[in-house]
Amino acid sequence: MAKRVAVAALILAALAAGLVAVMGYGALQLVQAAVYGDDGDPSVWSFIAAFFTPSLCIGAALLLGMGVRSSRRRARAAQNRRTDAAAQAESWRRLYLRRDELLVRWSRYETDVALMIDYPVMTDYTDPVIRDVIVAMQGIRAAEADALDLDRGPAERSKLFTAVNRFEVAFLTAERYARRRGQSDLTGAERSKLAAARQALNIILDDAAPRSEVDAAYRSLRGSLRGIIDLPDRAIADLEAHTRQSIGVRPRTSAAAADRAAA
């Protein structure tokens, strides 16, 4: 509405300018006729030119100004869209990076045998605190499909952002809980077995240890952990791979065969 009023005002101004020009031009012609006689009579075309010239000039200037203003407005809008898109992409990148870092930190407690020995509660999925972490991680998986549409706006308003926040809180709570508990829930005999398993693990990870000691340490480690900590398949595979590399054996021994040997 305001734009239409402004355009109408400019058009009226242009017409008024044309009328003023006509009146001024007519007055000059009358003065000329009074001084020079009939030779000074203004022609019809002179009046027409005097009326339209100011109007056309003002109209052209008006159209040019509106065109420049519209072009600038479109350029600013396009720049704002690019800026918003870049900011949204960056917010999603930071969110995915934070999610990956948290999942990697959690996975260490599922693959690092040393952490499993020092903080066995982190692999006790019956514990309510640890179960909260698993549920929160499942929430991330469920929210990832919804987050595939990056045109929905900043990541901070997405379901994935909320899910990652919940997982972070649950994980940090479980980590503090596990470090506070340590091995306090285990019996004395179980703690002794874990101490033996920790010594065996140190030998396995010692690149300078003799092959015979590494092999014996692997058997001792698996036997000490049996009934206390259930090593995930990935942790077993990594442990076996490191043991085979230390003793110079090609990777043909399976986890089941290693269990039979340890028994």
N, C-alpha and C positions, 0 to 999 in steps of 0.2 A: 504494500500500500504506500509506504513512504517513498519507494522508488518511483511509482507512478505519479505521485504528487510532484516530485522533483523534476521529472521529465516534462510534465504539463507546465510547471513554472518556467522552465527554460524555453519551452516553445512560445509561451506568452511573451517572455522577455525578447525573444527573437523577433516576434511580430511587432512588438512595441518599438524595437530598434529600427525596424523597417519603416514604420510609420513616421518615426522621428526623422529618419533620413529623407523620406519623401517630403515632409513638411519643410525641412531645412533646405532641401534642394529646390523646392518650389519657391521658397522665399528668395533664394538667390536668383532664380530665373526672373521673378517679378522685378527685383531690383535691376537686373540686367536689362529687362524690357523697358523699364522707366528711363534708364540712362541712354540705351542705344536704339530704342524704338522697337518696331516689329521684328527686326533681325534677332532680337534676343528672346523671342518666344520659345519656350521649351517644347520639344517634340514629345510624342506619346512614348516612344521607345526610351527616351531619357528618363521619364517617370517610372516606367516599368523596371528599367535597370536599377534605378535608385531604390526601388522598393524591394526587389529580390536579392540584390547583391549582399546587403547586410544579413538578411535572413539565411541565405545559403552559407555564408561564412560562419555564422554562429552555429547553424545546424551541423555543418561539417566538423567544426571544432567539438561540438557536443558528441557526435557519433565517435569521433576519434578518441575522446576522453573516456567514453563508456567502453570502447573496445579495449583500450589499454588497461582500464581498471578491471574489466572482466578477465583479460589474459593474466594479469597479476594474481587475481583471486584464484583462477584455476591452477596457476603455478604453485601458489601457497598451499592449496588443497592437496595437490599431488605430492609436494614435499612433506606435508604433514602425514599423508598416508604412508610414504616411504619410511619416515621416522618412526611412526607407530609400528609398522611391520618389523622394522629392525629391532625395536625395543621388545616386541613380543617374541621374536625369534631368540633374542638374547636371554629373556626370562625363561623360555623353555630349555635352552641349552644349559643354563645354571641349574634348573630343576633336575634334568636328566643326569647331570654330573653329580649332584648331591645324592640322587638315588643310587647311582652306581657305586659311589664311595661308601655309602652305608651298607649296601649289599656285599661289597668286598670285605668290609670289616666284619660283618656277620659270618661270611663264608670261612674266615680264618678259624673261627671256633669249631667249624665242621670239618676242616681239612688239616689243621695244624695239630699234630699229635701232642706237642709240648703244651699247647694251650688246653687241650682236652685233659691232660694229666693234671695240670695246675688248677684248672677250673672245671671240674667234671660236671657241675650243675648245668653248664651251658648246653650240654647234650642230653639233658634229662627233660624230654618233651612232655613229661607228665607234671612237671612243676608249673603252677599257674603263671608265674612270672615269665618263664620261657615260652609257655604256650601263647601268651599275649604277643610275643615277638612273631611267632609263626602266623598267628591270625592277622597281624598287621602286615606282614609280608604278602600274605594272600590277598589282602586289600589292595596292595600295589599292583599285583597282577591283574586284578579285576578292573582297576582304574586305567590301566595302560591302553586298553582298547578304546576307551572313551577319549583318551588324550591324543589319538592319532589325527584328529581334525584340528590342525593348528590355527584355523581361521576363527576359532571361538573366542579369541581374546587372550589377554595375558595369562601366563601359567598360574599366577597367584590366585586366579578365580576357578581353577580346574579341580576336578575330583582327585587327580593324581597328586596335586600339591598337598591336599589335605591328607591323602593316604601316606605320602612320604613323611609328612610331619608326625603322623601317628606312629609310623614305624621307627622314626628317629627317637621319639620319646620312649617307646617300648624297648628298643635296643639299648639305649643308654641306661635305662632303669635296670635291665637284666644284667648289663655289664657291671654296674656298681654292685648289684646283688651278688653276682658270682664272685667278684673279687673279695667281697666281705665274707662270704661263706667259705670260699676256698675248698678244702677237703674236710671241713668240720663235721659233715654229715656221715662220713665214712667211719668204719670201725678201725681199731688199731691195726688189725691184720690187713685190711684193705689199704690203709695208708702205707704200710710197709711194702705191699706189692706195687703200689704206684711209685714209691721211691725207687724200687728196683727197676721198674719200667723206665723211669726218667734217666737212670744211669745207663741203661741199655740204649736208650734213644741218643744220648750224648755220644756213645761209641759209634753208633750207626752214622751220625752226622759228622763225625770226625774223619776227615779225608785221609788223615795220616794213620788211622787205625789199621792193624793187620786184617787181612781178609777173613782169617779164621775167627777173629774176635767179632767182626761185623756180622758174620753168619750166626754165630752163637748169640750175639746180642739181639738179633732179629727174632730168633726163636724165644729168647727170654722175654722180650717185649710183648710178643703176642700172648705168651702164656701168662704173664703177669696181669695183662689187661682183661683177660677172659673172665667174664662174670661181673666185671666192674664197669668197664666202658666198652660199648659196642662201636667199634670203629666203622664209619661210613665207607662205602665202597671206594669213593674217591680218595679218602685218606689212606686206605689199604694199598690202592694202586700206586699212589705217590711214594709211599713207604717202600713198597716192593721195588719200584723203579730205582730209587736211590740205593737200596741195598744191592741190587743186581749190578748197578754201575760201580759200586764200591768194591765188589768182589770179582768184577770182570765177567759176569755171566750174561749171556744174551737174554732178552726179555721173553722167555717161553714159559716160565713157571707161573701158574695161575694162583689166585688167592686161595682156592680150595686146596690145592696141593700144598701150599705153604701152611695152611691150617693143619693138614694131616701130618706134615713134618714136625710142626710145633707140638702136636699132641704126642 
